[in-house]
Amino acid sequence: MEDISPIRKIAIVGPESTGKSTLSEQLALHYDTVWVPEFARSYCEQLTAPCSWQDEINMFRGQLQLEKELLPRANRILICDTTFLTVKIWCDYTFGRSPQEVLEELPKHPYDFYLLMDIDIPWQDDPLRDFPNLREHFLEVWHRELRTLGANYQLVSGNYEERLTRATNYIDRYLNITLSK
């Protein structure tokens, strides 16, 4: 019987420098599908001043648009290198609150399954990364936000090779369960 279900959206999320982009690209190759890169990275590379409230809103909109553009090219699953939930987390931390537009859209744009990246790999310096000493804090924030959303998620830990193996096992298990229903 052919699977006529919609594309499943798999979100790769977590604190800075936890291998989200690396794993997203690897998973897209493994599953012969496309992956949505983190819109904020290319956006922030163009900034000449600290990130503003409006920049955060622009990144939220850009991430949604990029997902919308790439979804038709997906094969069974769409791998998303982060989600706009990141905007909420950064805004809450930086500004003490989140844009209402982001809060209103969160429940309207669910992901089918999340892989939360653990902080057990070494920090890699990058000009766009800000909080090497707050990874533990942000990992707890991610757990809390995902639980608040009622998200179906798994924590992925280990070295890069172990992460790929664990991630594919988690995704395969998720797909087997959902496709058998």
C-alpha positions in Angstrom: 0.0 0.0 0.0 1.4 3.4 -1.0 1.9 6.0 1.6 -0.4 9.0 0.7 0.2 10.8 4.0 1.6 14.4 4.0 5.3 15.2 4.3 6.5 14.8 7.9 8.4 17.8 9.3 11.4 16.8 11.4 13.0 19.7 13.4 16.6 19.6 14.5 16.8 22.0 17.5 18.9 22.9 20.5 21.4 25.3 21.9 24.2 26.9 19.9 27.1 24.7 18.6 25.4 21.4 19.1 25.7 20.1 15.5 22.2 21.0 14.2 23.3 22.0 10.7 25.8 19.1 10.3 23.1 16.6 11.3 20.4 18.2 9.2 22.6 17.9 6.1 23.5 14.3 6.9 19.9 13.4 7.5 18.7 14.9 4.3 21.3 12.8 2.4 20.4 9.7 4.4 16.7 10.1 3.6 17.2 11.4 0.1 15.2 14.6 0.8 15.8 18.3 1.2 16.7 20.2 4.4 15.7 23.7 5.4 18.8 25.6 6.5 18.7 28.0 9.4 17.5 31.3 7.9 18.8 33.3 10.9 22.4 32.4 10.0 22.4 34.0 6.6 20.4 36.9 7.8 22.7 37.6 10.8 25.8 37.4 8.5 24.5 40.5 6.8 23.9 42.5 9.9 26.1 45.5 10.7 24.6 46.2 14.2 23.4 44.0 17.0 20.3 42.0 16.3 17.1 44.1 16.9 13.5 43.2 17.7 12.6 43.8 14.1 15.5 41.5 13.0 14.0 38.8 15.1 10.6 39.2 13.4 12.3 39.2 10.0 14.1 36.0 10.9 10.8 34.4 12.1 9.1 35.3 8.8 12.2 34.2 6.7 12.3 30.8 8.4 8.6 30.2 7.7 9.0 31.3 4.0 12.0 29.1 3.5 10.2 26.1 4.8 7.2 26.9 2.6 9.5 27.1 -0.4 11.3 23.8 0.2 8.4 21.7 1.4 7.3 20.8 -2.2 10.7 19.4 -2.9 10.7 17.1 0.2 10.7 13.3 -0.2 8.5 11.9 2.7 10.1 14.1 5.3 11.4 17.6 5.5 14.5 18.1 7.7 14.4 21.6 9.3 17.6 22.9 10.7 16.0 24.7 13.7 12.6 26.3 13.8 11.2 29.7 14.5 10.8 28.6 18.1 14.4 29.7 18.3 13.2 33.3 17.8 11.0 33.0 20.8 13.8 31.6 22.9 16.3 34.3 21.9 13.7 37.1 22.3 12.7 35.9 25.8 16.3 35.8 26.8 17.4 39.1 25.1 14.3 41.2 25.4 12.4 39.6 28.2 9.5 38.8 25.9 8.6 37.5 22.5 6.8 39.1 19.5 3.1 38.4 19.6 3.2 37.4 16.0 5.6 34.6 16.9 3.5 33.4 19.9 0.4 33.3 17.8 2.0 31.3 15.0 3.7 28.7 17.2 0.6 26.4 17.6 -0.3 26.9 13.9 3.1 25.5 12.6 3.8 22.3 14.4 6.5 19.9 13.6 5.8 16.2 13.6 9.0 15.2 15.4 11.9 17.0 17.1 15.4 16.0 17.7 16.9 18.0 20.5 20.7 18.2 20.3 22.5 17.6 23.5 25.5 19.8 24.7 27.9 17.0 25.0 30.1 17.9 22.0 32.8 20.7 22.3 31.9 24.3 21.6 33.1 25.6 18.3 33.8 29.3 18.1 31.8 31.2 15.4 31.2 34.9 15.1 27.5 34.3 15.2 27.5 32.3 18.4 27.1 34.2 21.6 26.7 32.1 24.7 29.4 29.4 25.2 28.8 29.4 29.0 25.0 29.1 28.8 24.5 25.9 26.8 23.2 24.1 29.9 20.7 26.9 30.5 19.5 26.9 26.9 19.2 23.1 26.8 16.8 23.3 29.8 14.9 26.1 28.0 14.5 23.9 25.0 13.3 21.0 27.1 10.7 23.3 28.7 9.6 24.9 25.4 9.2 21.5 23.7 7.2 20.1 26.7 5.0 23.3 26.7 4.2 22.6 23.0 3.5 19.0 23.7 6.1 18.1 21.2 7.1 14.6 20.3 10.9 14.7 20.7 14.1 12.8 21.6 17.4 14.1 23.0 20.3 13.2 20.7 23.7 12.9 22.3 27.1 11.4 21.5 29.8 12.2 19.0 28.9 13.2 15.4 28.8 9.6 14.2 26.7 8.4 17.2 24.3 11.3 16.7 23.6 10.4 13.1 23.0 6.7 14.1 20.8 7.7 17.0 18.9 10.3 14.9 18.2 7.9 12.1 17.0 5.3 14.6 14.7 7.8 16.3 13.3 9.0 13.0 12.8 5.5 11.6 11.0 4.4 14.8 8.8 7.6 14.6 8.0 6.9 10.9 7.3 3.2 11.5 4.9 4.1 14.3 3.1 6.9 12.5 2.9 5.0 9.2 1.4 1.9 10.8 -1.5 3.8 12.3 
